[in-house]
Amino acid sequence: MLSVNNIEVVYDRVILVLKGVSIDVGDGAITTLLGANGAGKTTTLKAISGVLRSERGEVTKGVIELAGRPIQGMRAHEVTNLGLVQVFEGRRVFENLTTEENLVAGGHVQSSHAMKQGIDMVYSYFPRLRERRAQIAGYLSGGEQQMLAIGRALMSQPKVVLLDEPSLGLAPMLVEEIFGIVGRLVKQERLSVLLVEQNATMALAIADHGYVMENGRIVLEGPAAKLSANSDIKEFYLGLNEGGTRKSYHDTKHYKRRKRWLS
């Protein structure tokens, strides 16, 4: 469904941020992109969704294809019209609008009939939003705002959703609830999801395939179950030692990444 092939991203025509990144997101599957802060994960999403130019960035090499159609260089609204939407980190709901008005804003290009169907579909997956349909979005809880951000994205009837750090700042029970809903959406609506997440445990539990990014490069990839069992992933992202028990703070603080990751 979505293919990123050997792309490079440059900011201000000088700063090379992504270096030969290749990612495939299957139809009706969840693919996760893991990595530390500053690894280039969010830049990858912005390169795909077409919002880089607003930050003086551009894809200088490589190809990004959605259902076989090249989309690199397209503007964000053109990419959205083709069926790809990004849910940004930090939720970014329209705080002065009600819950339902936010959903209407997300589906403003749809017909009135499609708009109603979209709102009903969002409420079926997020019943809490139905209960708060008339509430000002700025007064929703963090978890409800995250649900609203995802629901608003669904209003454009996308085929591919890019999710950037949906667990950020949320309690573990809320994270589990939201990820469970995302899993249902993928299965029942045949969505394809590219998930950027620092909560590696949760991301690998829900994903079908995963990639690990370091310093603008993909350094490891494979089925999610295989990555979960990888000793490097256990040490660097799950905080486990070789025996599967939690590492001490001292051990975690002083680890060094194995050079073979970058070989």
ZIHU-V111303 format. One record per residue. N is the residue number from 1. RES is the residue in one small letter. SS is DSSP state (H for helix, E for strand, C for the rest). Layout:
BEGIN
((N/RES/SS) (N/RES/SS))
END
This chain:
BEGIN
((1/m/C) (2/l/E) (3/s/E) (4/v/E) (5/n/E) (6/n/E) (7/i/E) (8/e/E) (9/v/E) (10/v/E) (11/y/E) (12/d/C) (13/r/C) (14/v/C) (15/i/E) (16/l/E) (17/v/E) (18/l/E) (19/k/E) (20/g/E) (21/v/E) (22/s/E) (23/i/E) (24/d/E) (25/v/E) (26/g/C) (27/d/C) (28/g/C) (29/a/C) (30/i/E) (31/t/E) (32/t/E) (33/l/E) (34/l/E) (35/g/C) (36/a/C) (37/n/C) (38/g/C) (39/a/C) (40/g/C) (41/k/H) (42/t/H) (43/t/H) (44/t/H) (45/l/H) (46/k/H) (47/a/H) (48/i/H) (49/s/H) (50/g/C) (51/v/C) (52/l/H) (53/r/H) (54/s/H) (55/e/H) (56/r/C) (57/g/E) (58/e/E) (59/v/E) (60/t/E) (61/k/E) (62/g/E) (63/v/E) (64/i/E) (65/e/E) (66/l/E) (67/a/C) (68/g/C) (69/r/E) (70/p/E) (71/i/C) (72/q/C) (73/g/C) (74/m/C) (75/r/C) (76/a/H) (77/h/H) (78/e/H) (79/v/H) (80/t/H) (81/n/H) (82/l/C) (83/g/C) (84/l/E) (85/v/E) (86/q/E) (87/v/E) (88/f/C) (89/e/C) (90/g/C) (91/r/C) (92/r/C) (93/v/C) (94/f/C) (95/e/C) (96/n/C) (97/l/C) (98/t/E) (99/t/H) (100/e/H) (101/e/H) (102/n/H) (103/l/H) (104/v/H) (105/a/H) (106/g/H) (107/g/C) (108/h/C) (109/v/C) (110/q/C) (111/s/C) (112/s/H) (113/h/H) (114/a/H) (115/m/H) (116/k/H) (117/q/H) (118/g/H) (119/i/H) (120/d/H) (121/m/H) (122/v/H) (123/y/H) (124/s/H) (125/y/H) (126/f/C) (127/p/H) (128/r/H) (129/l/H) (130/r/H) (131/e/H) (132/r/C) (133/r/C) (134/a/C) (135/q/C) (136/i/E) (137/a/H) (138/g/H) (139/y/H) (140/l/C) (141/s/C) (142/g/H) (143/g/H) (144/e/H) (145/q/H) (146/q/H) (147/m/H) (148/l/H) (149/a/H) (150/i/H) (151/g/H) (152/r/H) (153/a/H) (154/l/H) (155/m/C) (156/s/C) (157/q/C) (158/p/C) (159/k/C) (160/v/E) (161/v/E) (162/l/E) (163/l/E) (164/d/E) (165/e/C) (166/p/C) (167/s/C) (168/l/C) (169/g/C) (170/l/C) (171/a/C) (172/p/H) (173/m/H) (174/l/H) (175/v/H) (176/e/H) (177/e/H) (178/i/H) (179/f/H) (180/g/H) (181/i/H) (182/v/H) (183/g/H) (184/r/H) (185/l/H) (186/v/H) (187/k/H) (188/q/H) (189/e/H) (190/r/C) (191/l/C) (192/s/E) (193/v/E) (194/l/E) (195/l/E) (196/v/E) (197/e/C) (198/q/C) (199/n/C) (200/a/H) (201/t/H) (202/m/H) (203/a/H) (204/l/H) (205/a/H) (206/i/H) (207/a/C) (208/d/C) (209/h/E) (210/g/E) (211/y/E) (212/v/E) (213/m/E) (214/e/E) (215/n/C) (216/g/C) (217/r/E) (218/i/E) (219/v/E) (220/l/E) (221/e/E) (222/g/E) (223/p/E) (224/a/H) (225/a/H) (226/k/H) (227/l/H) (228/s/H) (229/a/H) (230/n/C) (231/s/H) (232/d/H) (233/i/H) (234/k/H) (235/e/H) (236/f/H) (237/y/C) (238/l/C) (239/g/C) (240/l/E) (241/n/C) (242/e/C) (243/g/C) (244/g/C) (245/t/C) (246/r/E) (247/k/C) (248/s/C) (249/y/H) (250/h/H) (251/d/H) (252/t/H) (253/k/H) (254/h/C) (255/y/C) (256/k/C) (257/r/C) (258/r/C) (259/k/H) (260/r/H) (261/w/H) (262/l/H) (263/s/C))
END
